[in-house]
Amino acid sequence: MEINPAFWAKKKVLLTGHTGFKGSWLTLWLESLGADVIGYSLKPPTTPNLFEVAQAIRGITSVIGDIRNLKDLRAAIDYHEPQIVIHMAAQSLVMESYKHPVETYATNIMGTVNILESTFHSNSVKVLINVTSDKCYNNSEQAQEYKEDSPMGGHDPYSSSKGCSELVTSAYRNSFFSGPTSKVFIASGRAGNVIGGGDWAKNRLIPDIMQEFMADRPAFIRNPSFIRPWQHVLDPLSGYLLLAEKLWLEGDSFAEGWNFGPNDTNSQPVSWIAKRLAYLWGQDAQWTTSSTPQPHEASVLRLDCSKARTILGWNPKLNLEKALDWTHEWYQAYHRKEDMPKFTRSQISRYQNMRCT
């Protein structure tokens, strides 16, 4: 199943977190599909950032606001009257959640409550997707794949906050958005570790490696043996768009949780990623590690995405090597000071014209 541009043309879409890494890519994609995009987010979280580098603000309405402020969020939704809401605003870093747990819980849990509450009181919203994380599951650190009905959990503040966000979404759906009179359909999307050009977040593998390589320094890797379900950012974003279409057209039968992860061969250790990127970058690029203990992060994490493949008709288009190629190409283009708004949009166009692998 492919994304239908005709469906998105003129649709009013409110996207929270539009200034972040994933949010900027989705902003550009929605704008290219002809959607009327209203972004609601804090200012870009890093300097530089994809939102400004790719000039994602062109052609959209950008509202700087905090999802922790229910009054302002509800006023924005009432004023702009979106038909579809995609909630991506979050504190999205495990390491940052150890430093700022209160902010992490306030943003990821109460932010979810606020978007659901605002949607409940809206007269315009028909579809809401809450984007959480593969880390929402109660990870046993075993080589198992987590399905949508696996227990929620989380060892660290970030992971547990995403598990709570899923529970809040389920509770609101069952309490306020179910039954024959409901006109709003709510689902959640759970994606793995996304990679792609334009990410500058601290303590995240690809940005850390690319920034060091661009500065001709060896990259430091915290946990080289840890395994993650790596995927290019455009793959899960395509899943969210397909899911929104299905919710709009078929309603309740798609109003539940969905995993959007890569194929099994894309689950590789951190060291494999570092070696591959060093090879692609060339110029004697190197990486190093340390035996110093690091804060806890899940060592093994895999998703079972058979539900999205068989029922939704979604499949990833980029295998891991291709995803790393595209990521490397983006940072090389940035390093050479190319036209990044054009380059970024060209990758979206290339992706849309690809067939699933």
For each residue, the residues with C-beta under 8 A, 3 or more apart:
1: 242 312 313 314
2:
3: 7 8 33 238 241 242 245 352
4: 7 8 245
5: 8 9 33 34
6: 9
7: 3 4 11 245 248
8: 3 4 5 11 13 30 33 34 35 241
9: 5 6 33 34 35
10: 34 35 36
11: 7 8 35 36 83 84
12: 35 36 38 80 81 82 83 84 124
13: 8 30 35 36 37 38 82 83 84 85 86
14: 38 39 40 76 77 80 82 84 85 86 125
15: 18 23 26 27 30 37 38 39 40 85 86 88
16: 23 39 40 41 67 85 86 87 88 89 111 115
17: 20 22 23 41 87 88 89 90
18: 15 23 24 26 27 37 39 40 41 51 56 60 62 88
19: 23 24 39 41 42 43 44 45 49 51 56 62
20: 17 23 24 41 44 45 51 88 89 92
21: 24 25 49 50 194 196 198 199 200 201 233
22: 17 25 26 88 131 194 233 236 237
23: 15 16 17 18 19 20 26 27 39 41 51 88 89
24: 18 19 20 21 27 28 49 50 51 54 56 198
25: 21 22 28 29 50 196 198 233 234 237 344 348
26: 15 18 22 23 29 30 86 88 237 240
27: 15 18 23 24 30 31 37 39 51 56 60
28: 24 25 31 32 54 56 344 345 348
29: 25 26 32 33 234 237 241 348
30: 8 13 15 26 27 33 35 37
31: 27 28 34 35 37 56 58 59 60
32: 28 29 345 348 349
33: 3 5 8 9 29 30
34: 5 8 9 10 31
35: 8 9 10 11 12 13 30 31
36: 10 11 12 13 61
37: 13 15 18 27 30 31 59 60 61
38: 12 13 14 15 60 61 63 76 80 82
39: 14 15 16 18 19 23 27 60 61 62 63
40: 14 15 16 18 63 65 67 73 76 89
41: 16 17 18 19 20 23 62 63 64 65 89
42: 19 45 64 65 66 89
43: 19 64
44: 19 20 47 49 51 52
45: 19 20 42 49 201
46: 49 200 201 202
47: 44 200
48: 52 53 200
49: 19 21 24 44 45 46 52 53 198 200
50: 21 24 25 53 54 56 197 198 199 200 344
51: 18 19 20 23 24 27 44 54 56 57
52: 44 48 49 55 56 57
53: 48 49 50 198 334 340 341 344
54: 24 28 50 51 198 340 341 344 345
55: 52 58 341
56: 18 19 24 27 28 31 50 51 52 60
57: 51 52 60 62
58: 31 55 341
59: 31 37
60: 18 27 31 37 38 39 56 57
61: 36 37 38 39 80
62: 18 19 39 41 57
63: 38 39 40 41 76 80
64: 41 42 43
65: 40 41 42 69 72 73 76
66: 42 69 72 73
67: 16 40 73 87 89 107 111 114 115
68: 106 107 110 111 114
69: 65 66 72 73 114
70: 73 74 114 117 118
71: 74 75
72: 65 66 69 75 76
73: 40 65 66 67 69 70 76 77 114 115 118
74: 70 71 77 78 114 117 118 121
75: 71 72 78 79
76: 14 38 40 63 65 72 73 79 80
77: 14 73 74 80 81 82 85 118 119 122 124 125
78: 74 75 81 121 122
79: 75 76
80: 12 14 38 61 63 76 77
81: 12 77 78 122 123 124
82: 12 13 14 38 77 85 122 124 125
83: 11 12 13 124 125 126 127
84: 11 12 13 14 125 126 127 128 129 244 248
85: 13 14 15 16 77 82 115 119 125 127 128 129
86: 13 14 15 16 26 128 129 131 240 244
87: 16 17 67 111 112 115 128 129 130 131
88: 15 16 17 18 20 22 23 26 131
89: 16 17 20 23 40 41 42 67 107 111
90: 17 107 108 111 131 162
91: 96 97 100 103 104 107 108 158 161
92: 20 133 158 201
93: 96 97 158 201 202 203 204
94: 97 98 135 156 158 159 203 295 297
95: 98 99 202 203 295
96: 91 93 99 100 104 158 202 203
97: 91 93 94 100 101 104 156 157 158 159 161
98: 94 95 101 156 157 295
99: 95 96
100: 91 96 97 103 104
101: 97 98 104 105 157
102: 105 106
103: 91 100 106 107
104: 91 96 97 100 101 107 108 157 158 161
105: 101 102 108 109 110 157 161 164
106: 68 102 103 109 110 111
107: 67 68 89 90 91 103 104 110 111 161
108: 90 91 104 105 111 112 158 161 162 164 165
109: 105 106 112 113 161 164 165 168
110: 68 105 106 107 113 114
111: 16 67 68 87 89 90 106 107 108 114 115
112: 87 108 109 115 116 130 165 168 169
113: 109 110 116 117 168 172
114: 67 68 69 70 73 74 110 111 117 118
115: 16 67 73 85 87 111 112 118 119 128 130
116: 112 113 119 120 128 130 168 169 172 176 186
117: 70 74 113 114 120 121
118: 70 73 74 77 114 115 121 122
119: 77 85 115 116 122 125 128 184 186
120: 116 117 172 176 177 184
121: 74 78 117 118
122: 77 78 81 82 118 119 125 184
123: 81
124: 12 77 81 82 83
125: 14 77 82 83 84 85 119 122 128 184
126: 83 84 183 184 185 247 248
127: 83 84 85 184 185 186 244 247 248
128: 84 85 86 87 115 116 119 125 184 185 186 187
129: 84 85 86 87 186 187 188 189 240 243 244 247
130: 87 112 115 116 165 166 169 186 187 188 189
131: 22 86 87 88 90 188 189 191 240
132: 136 162 165 166 169 188 189 190
133: 92 136 158 159 162 190 191
134: 137 146 190 191 192 193 229 259 261 301 303
135: 94 139 154 158 159 162 298 301
136: 132 133 152 153 154 159 162 163 165 166 190
137: 134 146 150 151 152 153 154 163
138: 150 151 152 153 154 163
139: 135 146 153 154 155 159 298 300 301
140: 144
141: 298 299 300
142: 300
143: 300 302
144: 140 302
145: 302 303 304
146: 134 137 139 150 259 301 302 303 304
147: 150 259 304 307
148: 190 256 257 258 259 307
149:
150: 137 138 146 147
151: 137 138
152: 136 137 138 163 164 166 167
153: 136 137 138 139 159 160 163
154: 135 136 137 138 139 157 158 159 160 161 162 163
155: 139 159 160 296 298
156: 94 97 98 159 160 295 296 297
157: 97 98 101 104 105 154 160 161
158: 91 92 93 94 96 97 104 108 133 135 154 161 162
159: 94 97 133 135 136 139 153 154 155 156 162 163 298
160: 153 154 155 156 157 163 164
161: 91 97 104 105 107 108 109 154 157 158 164 165
162: 90 108 132 133 135 136 154 158 159 165 166
163: 136 137 138 152 153 154 159 160 166 167
164: 105 108 109 152 160 161 167 168
165: 108 109 112 130 132 136 161 162 168 169 188
166: 130 132 136 152 162 163 169 170 188 190 257
167: 152 163 164 170 171
168: 109 112 113 116 164 165 171 172
169: 112 116 130 132 165 166 172 173 186 188
170: 166 167 173 174 257
171: 167 168 174 175
172: 113 116 120 168 169 175 176 177 186
173: 169 170 176 177 178 186 255
174: 170 171 177 178
175: 171 172 178
176: 116 120 172 173 182
177: 120 172 173 174 182 184 185 186 255
178: 173 174 175 182 252
179: 182
180:
181:
182: 176 177 178 179 185 252
183: 126
184: 119 120 122 125 126 127 128 177
185: 126 127 128 177 182 247 248 251 252 254 255
186: 116 119 127 128 129 130 169 172 173 177 247 255
187: 128 129 130 243 247 254 255 256 257 258
188: 129 130 131 132 165 166 169 256 257 258
189: 129 130 131 132 236 239 240 243 257 258 260
190: 132 133 134 136 148 166 257 258 259 260 303
191: 131 133 134 194 231 236 239 259 260 261
192: 134 228 229 230 231 236 260 261 262 301 303
193: 134 205 228 229 230 231 301
194: 21 22 191 231 232 233 235 236
195: 199 205 206 230 231 232 233 323 324 327
196: 21 25 199 206 232 233 234 323 326 327 330
197: 50 326 327 329 330 331 333 334 344 347
198: 21 24 25 49 50 53 54 330 334 344
199: 21 50 195 196 204 206 207
200: 21 46 47 48 49 50 207 211
201: 21 45 46 92 93 204 207
202: 46 93 95 96 207 208
203: 93 94 95 96 208 222
204: 93 199 201 207 208
205: 193 195 208 209 221 270 273 274
206: 195 196 199 209 210 273 277 327
207: 199 200 201 202 204 210 211
208: 202 203 204 205 211 212 219 220
209: 205 206 212 213 219 221 273 274 277 287
210: 206 207 213 214 277 327 331
211: 200 207 208 214 215
212: 208 209 215 217 218 219 220 287
213: 209 210 216 217 219 277 278 281 283 285 331
214: 210 211 331 335
215: 211 212
216: 213 283
217: 212 213
218: 212 285 286 287 288
219: 208 209 212 213 274 278 285 286 287 288
220: 208 212 287 288 289 290
221: 205 209 224 270 271 274 287 288 289
222: 203 270 289 290 294 297
223: 226 270 294 297 299
224: 221 269 270 271 274 289
225: 269 270 271 299
226: 223 269 270 297 298 299 300
227: 267 268 269 270 299 300 301 302
228: 192 193 267 268 270 301
229: 134 192 193 261 262 266 267 301 302 303
230: 192 193 195 262 266 267 268 273 320 323
231: 191 192 193 194 195 235 236 260 261 262 266 316 318 320 323
232: 194 195 196 235 316 318 322 323 326 327
233: 21 22 25 194 195 196 236 237
234: 25 29 196 237 238 317 318 347 348 351
235: 194 231 232 238 239 260 262 316 317 318 323
236: 22 189 191 192 194 231 233 239 240 260 261
237: 22 25 26 29 233 234 240 241
238: 3 234 235 241 242 314 317 351
239: 189 191 235 236 242 243 258 260 308 312 314
240: 26 86 129 131 189 236 237 243 244 260
241: 3 8 29 237 238 244 245
242: 1 3 238 239 245 246 312 313 314
243: 129 187 189 239 240 246 247 254 258 312 314
244: 84 86 127 129 240 241 247 248
245: 3 4 7 241 242 248 249
246: 242 243 249 250 254 312
247: 126 127 129 185 186 187 243 244 250 251 254 255
248: 7 84 126 127 185 244 245
249: 245 246
250: 246 247 253 254
251: 185 247 254 255
252: 178 182 185 255
253: 250
254: 185 187 243 246 247 250 251 312
255: 173 177 185 186 187 247 251 252
256: 148 187 188
257: 148 166 170 187 188 189 190
258: 148 187 188 189 190 239 243 307 308 312
259: 134 146 147 148 190 191 303 304 305 307 308
260: 189 190 191 192 231 235 236 239 240 303 305 308 314
261: 134 191 192 229 231 236 302 303 304 305
262: 192 229 230 231 235 265 266 267 316 319 320
263: 266 316 319 357
264: 267 302
265: 262 319 320
266: 229 230 231 262 263 316 319 320 323
267: 227 228 229 230 262 264 302
268: 227 228 230 272 273 320
269: 224 225 226 227 272 273
270: 205 221 222 223 224 225 226 227 228 273 274
271: 221 224 225 274 275
272: 268 269 275 276
273: 205 206 209 230 268 269 270 276 277 324
274: 205 209 219 221 224 270 271 277 278 287
275: 271 272 278 279 287
276: 272 273 279 280 321 324
277: 206 209 210 213 273 274 280 281 285 324 327 328
278: 213 219 274 275 281 285 286 287
279: 275 276 282
280: 276 277 324 325 328
281: 213 277 278 285 328 332
282: 279 285
283: 213 216
284:
285: 213 218 219 277 278 281 282
286: 218 219 278
287: 209 212 218 219 220 221 274 275 278
288: 218 219 220 221
289: 220 221 222 224
290: 220 222
291:
292:
293:
294: 222 223 297
295: 94 95 98 156
296: 155 156
297: 94 156 222 223 226 294
298: 135 139 141 155 159 226 301
299: 141 223 225 226 227
300: 139 141 142 143 226 227
301: 134 135 139 146 192 193 227 228 229 298
302: 143 144 145 146 227 229 261 264 267
303: 134 145 146 190 192 229 259 260 261
304: 145 146 147 259 261 307
305: 259 260 261 308 309 314
306: 309 310
307: 147 148 258 259 304 310 311 312
308: 239 258 259 260 305 311 312 314
309: 305 306 312 313 314 315
310: 306 307
311: 307 308
312: 1 239 242 243 246 254 258 307 308 309
313: 1 242 309
314: 1 238 239 242 243 260 305 308 309
315: 309 356 357
316: 231 232 235 262 263 266 319 356 357
317: 234 235 238 351 354 355 356 357
318: 231 232 234 235 322 323 326 351 354 357
319: 262 263 265 266 316 322 323 357
320: 230 231 262 265 266 268 323 324
321: 276 324 325
322: 232 318 319 325 326
323: 195 196 230 231 232 235 266 318 319 320 326 327
324: 195 273 276 277 280 320 321 327 328
325: 280 321 322 328 329
326: 196 197 232 318 322 323 329 330 347
327: 195 196 197 206 210 232 277 323 324 330 331
328: 277 280 281 324 325 331 332
329: 197 325 326 332 333
330: 196 197 198 326 327 333 334 343 344 347
331: 197 210 213 214 327 328 334 335
332: 281 328 329 335 336
333: 197 329 330 336 338 340 343
334: 53 197 198 330 331 337 338 340
335: 214 331 332
336: 332 333
337: 334
338: 333 334 342 343
339: 342 343
340: 53 54 333 334 343 344
341: 53 54 55 58 344 345
342: 338 339 345 346
343: 330 333 338 339 340 346 347
344: 25 28 50 53 54 197 198 330 340 341 347 348
345: 28 32 54 341 342 348 349
346: 342 343 349 350
347: 197 234 326 330 343 344 350 351
348: 25 28 29 32 234 344 345 351 352
349: 32 345 346 352 353
350: 346 347 353 354
351: 234 238 317 318 347 348 354
352: 3 348 349
353: 349 350
354: 317 318 350 351
355: 317
356: 315 316 317
357: 263 315 316 317 318 319
